[in-house]
Amino acid sequence: MEEIINLKLLEHLEETYKKLVFFYPHEQLFQDYLEKARKSINKLRRDLIRSAI
């Protein structure tokens, strides 16, 4: 259950960073954070799938 909540929070964070990157495309910091959020989401999804099997 905790993993699902974390996943939803990370997805919301990803959407926020997408908007920031859209409005500030020259700002590398937001792009870096977006990439980190995406990596964390993918890792958490893989872990959830593995635990479900």
N, CA, C and O atoms as a GROMACS GRO file, in nm:
protein
  212
    1MET      N    1   0.082  -0.120   0.000
    1MET     CA    2   0.000   0.000   0.000
    1MET      C    3   0.087   0.127   0.000
    1MET      O    4   0.059   0.222  -0.072
    2GLU      N    5   0.191   0.125   0.081
    2GLU     CA    6   0.281   0.240   0.088
    2GLU      C    7   0.348   0.266  -0.046
    2GLU      O    8   0.369   0.382  -0.084
    3GLU      N    9   0.382   0.159  -0.118
    3GLU     CA   10   0.446   0.175  -0.247
    3GLU      C   11   0.354   0.243  -0.347
    3GLU      O   12   0.398   0.324  -0.429
    4ILE      N   13   0.225   0.211  -0.340
    4ILE     CA   14   0.128   0.272  -0.432
    4ILE      C   15   0.115   0.422  -0.404
    4ILE      O   16   0.106   0.503  -0.496
    5ILE      N   17   0.114   0.458  -0.276
    5ILE     CA   18   0.107   0.599  -0.240
    5ILE      C   19   0.231   0.672  -0.289
    5ILE      O   20   0.223   0.782  -0.344
    6ASN      N   21   0.348   0.610  -0.269
    6ASN     CA   22   0.472   0.670  -0.317
    6ASN      C   23   0.470   0.687  -0.468
    6ASN      O   24   0.517   0.788  -0.520
    7LEU      N   25   0.417   0.588  -0.538
    7LEU     CA   26   0.409   0.595  -0.683
    7LEU      C   27   0.321   0.712  -0.726
    7LEU      O   28   0.356   0.786  -0.818
    8LYS      N   29   0.207   0.728  -0.662
    8LYS     CA   30   0.117   0.840  -0.696
    8LYS      C   31   0.184   0.975  -0.669
    8LYS      O   32   0.170   1.068  -0.748
    9LEU      N   33   0.256   0.984  -0.558
    9LEU     CA   34   0.327   1.109  -0.528
    9LEU      C   35   0.434   1.138  -0.631
    9LEU      O   36   0.450   1.252  -0.674
   10LEU      N   37   0.508   1.036  -0.671
   10LEU     CA   38   0.612   1.054  -0.773
   10LEU      C   39   0.551   1.092  -0.907
   10LEU      O   40   0.607   1.174  -0.980
   11GLU      N   41   0.438   1.032  -0.942
   11GLU     CA   42   0.372   1.067  -1.068
   11GLU      C   43   0.326   1.212  -1.066
   11GLU      O   44   0.336   1.283  -1.167
   12HIS      N   45   0.275   1.257  -0.951
   12HIS     CA   46   0.235   1.398  -0.939
   12HIS      C   47   0.357   1.489  -0.951
   12HIS      O   48   0.351   1.593  -1.017
   13LEU      N   49   0.466   1.450  -0.888
   13LEU     CA   50   0.590   1.526  -0.898
   13LEU      C   51   0.640   1.532  -1.042
   13LEU      O   52   0.688   1.635  -1.088
   14GLU      N   53   0.628   1.420  -1.113
   14GLU     CA   54   0.669   1.415  -1.253
   14GLU      C   55   0.588   1.515  -1.336
   14GLU      O   56   0.643   1.586  -1.419
   15GLU      N   57   0.458   1.520  -1.313
   15GLU     CA   58   0.372   1.614  -1.387
   15GLU      C   59   0.413   1.759  -1.358
   15GLU      O   60   0.413   1.843  -1.447
   16THR      N   61   0.445   1.786  -1.233
   16THR     CA   62   0.489   1.921  -1.196
   16THR      C   63   0.617   1.958  -1.268
   16THR      O   64   0.630   2.069  -1.321
   17TYR      N   65   0.713   1.866  -1.271
   17TYR     CA   66   0.840   1.894  -1.339
   17TYR      C   67   0.821   1.905  -1.490
   17TYR      O   68   0.893   1.981  -1.555
   18LYS      N   69   0.727   1.831  -1.546
   18LYS     CA   70   0.698   1.845  -1.690
   18LYS      C   71   0.653   1.988  -1.721
   18LYS      O   72   0.694   2.047  -1.820
   19LYS      N   73   0.567   2.041  -1.634
   19LYS     CA   74   0.519   2.178  -1.654
   19LYS      C   75   0.632   2.278  -1.640
   19LYS      O   76   0.642   2.373  -1.718
   20LEU      N   77   0.717   2.258  -1.540
   20LEU     CA   78   0.829   2.349  -1.520
   20LEU      C   79   0.925   2.346  -1.638
   20LEU      O   80   0.975   2.450  -1.682
   21VAL      N   81   0.952   2.226  -1.690
   21VAL     CA   82   1.040   2.213  -1.807
   21VAL      C   83   0.977   2.281  -1.928
   21VAL      O   84   1.047   2.342  -2.009
   22PHE      N   85   0.845   2.270  -1.940
   22PHE     CA   86   0.776   2.334  -2.052
   22PHE      C   87   0.791   2.486  -2.046
   22PHE      O   88   0.819   2.551  -2.148
   23PHE      N   89   0.771   2.544  -1.927
   23PHE     CA   90   0.776   2.689  -1.913
   23PHE      C   91   0.919   2.743  -1.901
   23PHE      O   92   0.944   2.860  -1.931
   24TYR      N   93   1.011   2.658  -1.856
   24TYR     CA   94   1.151   2.700  -1.842
   24TYR      C   95   1.242   2.598  -1.910
   24TYR      O   96   1.317   2.528  -1.842
   25PRO      N   97   1.237   2.588  -2.042
   25PRO     CA   98   1.314   2.484  -2.112
   25PRO      C   99   1.465   2.501  -2.099
   25PRO      O  100   1.539   2.404  -2.115
   26HIS      N  101   1.511   2.621  -2.070
   26HIS     CA  102   1.654   2.647  -2.058
   26HIS      C  103   1.709   2.605  -1.922
   26HIS      O  104   1.831   2.601  -1.903
   27GLU      N  105   1.622   2.575  -1.827
   27GLU     CA  106   1.663   2.544  -1.690
   27GLU      C  107   1.696   2.396  -1.677
   27GLU      O  108   1.606   2.312  -1.670
   28GLN      N  109   1.823   2.363  -1.674
   28GLN     CA  110   1.870   2.224  -1.670
   28GLN      C  111   1.830   2.155  -1.540
   28GLN      O  112   1.808   2.034  -1.539
   29LEU      N  113   1.821   2.230  -1.431
   29LEU     CA  114   1.788   2.171  -1.302
   29LEU      C  115   1.653   2.099  -1.306
   29LEU      O  116   1.641   1.989  -1.254
   30PHE      N  117   1.552   2.161  -1.367
   30PHE     CA  118   1.421   2.100  -1.376
   30PHE      C  119   1.424   1.975  -1.463
   30PHE      O  120   1.357   1.876  -1.433
   31GLN      N  121   1.502   1.979  -1.570
   31GLN     CA  122   1.515   1.862  -1.656
   31GLN      C  123   1.581   1.746  -1.582
   31GLN      O  124   1.542   1.631  -1.598
   32ASP      N  125   1.682   1.777  -1.501
   32ASP     CA  126   1.749   1.674  -1.421
   32ASP      C  127   1.653   1.612  -1.320
   32ASP      O  128   1.650   1.490  -1.304
   33TYR      N  129   1.575   1.697  -1.252
   33TYR     CA  130   1.479   1.645  -1.155
   33TYR      C  131   1.371   1.561  -1.222
   33TYR      O  132   1.327   1.461  -1.166
   34LEU      N  133   1.329   1.602  -1.340
   34LEU     CA  134   1.229   1.525  -1.415
   34LEU      C  135   1.284   1.387  -1.447
   34LEU      O  136   1.213   1.287  -1.432
   35GLU      N  137   1.407   1.380  -1.491
   35GLU     CA  138   1.470   1.252  -1.524
   35GLU      C  139   1.482   1.164  -1.399
   35GLU      O  140   1.458   1.043  -1.406
   36LYS      N  141   1.518   1.223  -1.286
   36LYS     CA  142   1.528   1.147  -1.161
   36LYS      C  143   1.391   1.094  -1.118
   36LYS      O  144   1.379   0.981  -1.073
   37ALA      N  145   1.288   1.177  -1.133
   37ALA     CA  146   1.153   1.134  -1.098
   37ALA      C  147   1.110   1.018  -1.186
   37ALA      O  148   1.050   0.922  -1.137
   38ARG      N  149   1.138   1.025  -1.314
   38ARG     CA  150   1.101   0.917  -1.407
   38ARG      C  151   1.174   0.787  -1.372
   38ARG      O  152   1.114   0.680  -1.377
   39LYS      N  153   1.302   0.797  -1.337
   39LYS     CA  154   1.377   0.677  -1.299
   39LYS      C  155   1.320   0.615  -1.172
   39LYS      O  156   1.308   0.493  -1.162
   40SER      N  157   1.284   0.699  -1.076
   40SER     CA  158   1.226   0.648  -0.952
   40SER      C  159   1.091   0.582  -0.976
   40SER      O  160   1.061   0.479  -0.917
   41ILE      N  161   1.011   0.641  -1.063
   41ILE     CA  162   0.880   0.583  -1.097
   41ILE      C  163   0.898   0.447  -1.162
   41ILE      O  164   0.830   0.351  -1.126
   42ASN      N  165   0.989   0.438  -1.257
   42ASN     CA  166   1.013   0.310  -1.325
   42ASN      C  167   1.062   0.204  -1.229
   42ASN      O  168   1.019   0.089  -1.236
   43LYS      N  169   1.152   0.240  -1.139
   43LYS     CA  170   1.204   0.145  -1.041
   43LYS      C  171   1.093   0.097  -0.949
   43LYS      O  172   1.082  -0.023  -0.921
   44LEU      N  173   1.011   0.189  -0.901
   44LEU     CA  174   0.902   0.153  -0.811
   44LEU      C  175   0.800   0.064  -0.882
   44LEU      O  176   0.748  -0.030  -0.822
   45ARG      N  177   0.770   0.094  -1.007
   45ARG     CA  178   0.677   0.009  -1.083
   45ARG      C  179   0.732  -0.132  -1.100
   45ARG      O  180   0.658  -0.229  -1.085
   46ARG      N  181   0.862  -0.144  -1.130
   46ARG     CA  182   0.924  -0.276  -1.143
   46ARG      C  183   0.916  -0.352  -1.010
   46ARG      O  184   0.886  -0.472  -1.008
   47ASP      N  185   0.943  -0.283  -0.901
   47ASP     CA  186   0.937  -0.346  -0.770
   47ASP      C  187   0.796  -0.392  -0.736
   47ASP      O  188   0.776  -0.499  -0.679
   48LEU      N  189   0.697  -0.310  -0.772
   48LEU     CA  190   0.557  -0.348  -0.747
   48LEU      C  191   0.518  -0.471  -0.828
   48LEU      O  192   0.448  -0.559  -0.779
   49ILE      N  193   0.563  -0.476  -0.953
   49ILE     CA  194   0.531  -0.591  -1.038
   49ILE      C  195   0.597  -0.717  -0.983
   49ILE      O  196   0.535  -0.823  -0.979
   50ARG      N  197   0.722  -0.704  -0.942
   50ARG     CA  198   0.793  -0.820  -0.886
   50ARG      C  199   0.727  -0.871  -0.758
   50ARG      O  200   0.719  -0.991  -0.737
   51SER      N  201   0.681  -0.781  -0.674
   51SER     CA  202   0.619  -0.823  -0.548
   51SER      C  203   0.481  -0.883  -0.572
   51SER      O  204   0.432  -0.960  -0.489
   52ALA      N  205   0.418  -0.849  -0.683
   52ALA     CA  206   0.285  -0.904  -0.714
   52ALA      C  207   0.293  -1.046  -0.768
   52ALA      O  208   0.195  -1.120  -0.763
   53ILE      N  209   0.409  -1.083  -0.819
   53ILE     CA  210   0.425  -1.216  -0.879
   53ILE      C  211   0.453  -1.318  -0.773
   53ILE      O  212   0.470  -1.436  -0.804
   0.00000   0.00000   0.00000
